């Protein structure tokens, strides 16, 4: 099921905050169109950290097969 624009808008600020904190960048630099690698300088190890942080922030479990 595809999320609605309203659902995306509701969680985006928290997602952007988690990404900025994990990557050490400004939250204003995190945009829906941003590439984690190209625009935000994420490295492969950062992706696992992001999964753990997002799981903690939203109290969900992201299967590693989807991460």
C-alpha positions in Angstrom: 0.0 0.0 0.0 1.4 3.4 -1.1 1.5 6.1 1.7 -0.6 9.1 1.1 1.0 12.6 0.8 -0.6 13.5 4.1 1.1 10.5 5.8 4.4 11.4 4.3 4.1 15.0 5.4 3.2 13.9 8.9 6.4 11.8 9.5 8.9 13.7 7.3 10.1 16.2 9.9 11.0 13.4 12.3 12.7 11.4 9.5 14.7 14.4 8.4 15.8 15.0 12.0 17.0 11.4 12.4 18.9 11.5 9.1 20.5 14.9 9.9 21.5 13.6 13.4 23.0 10.4 12.0 24.9 12.0 9.2 26.0 15.1 11.1 24.4 17.6 8.7 21.8 20.3 9.0 18.1 19.2 9.0 17.5 21.9 6.3 19.9 20.0 4.0 17.7 16.9 4.2 15.1 17.1 1.5 12.8 14.4 0.1 14.7 14.6 -3.2 18.2 14.4 -1.5 20.4 11.4 -2.3 21.9 10.1 0.9 25.1 9.3 -0.8 25.4 12.1 -3.4 23.9 15.0 -1.5 24.4 14.1 2.2 27.7 12.2 1.9 26.4 9.0 3.6 28.7 6.0 3.5 27.6 2.3 3.5 28.0 2.0 7.3 25.7 5.0 7.8 22.7 3.0 6.3 22.7 0.5 9.1 22.9 3.3 11.7 20.0 5.0 10.0 17.9 1.8 10.1 18.5 1.5 13.9 17.8 5.1 14.5 14.6 5.1 12.5 13.4 1.9 14.3 14.0 3.5 17.6 12.4 6.9 16.6 9.3 5.2 15.3 9.2 2.1 17.5 9.1 -0.2 14.5 11.2 -3.1 13.2 12.6 -2.7 9.6 13.5 -6.1 8.2 17.0 -6.1 7.0 15.8 -7.5 3.7 14.0 -4.2 3.1 16.8 -2.0 4.5 
